[in-house]
Amino acid sequence: MRRLFWMGVGAAATVAVAQRLRTAWRKYTPEGVAEQVEQAGESAVAAGRSALDTFVQAFRTRERDLTAQLLVTPEGGDPSAVFHRTGKPAAQPSAPTDPAAERARPAGRVDPDEPLYDF
């Protein structure tokens, strides 16, 4: 009975080792290597997309926060004009002809009494 038990244990161990060897052998065949490269590429693309999505979301949030803090009324009174996301082309600024107009205070400043600085 003991011999039969140990023969069964040996047969089970042989099957397990053979299965592991088949898996390892498949891993290093050209098809197996191609699968590993494909999986690595897919995971790299997924990680890149995730990082880009996180960056874009943080960028837009920060942009909105800064716009809300720095501008009382955006130029032209249109909040979407600040982000240039109206779908309409951005308006081209006209060249001032009056020298005093060059020093004109930009629209939407928080503190109208704050002096303009030339650097």
Helices and strands as residue ranges (DSSP letters): H 2-27, H 30-70, G 75-77, H 79-83, H 99-102
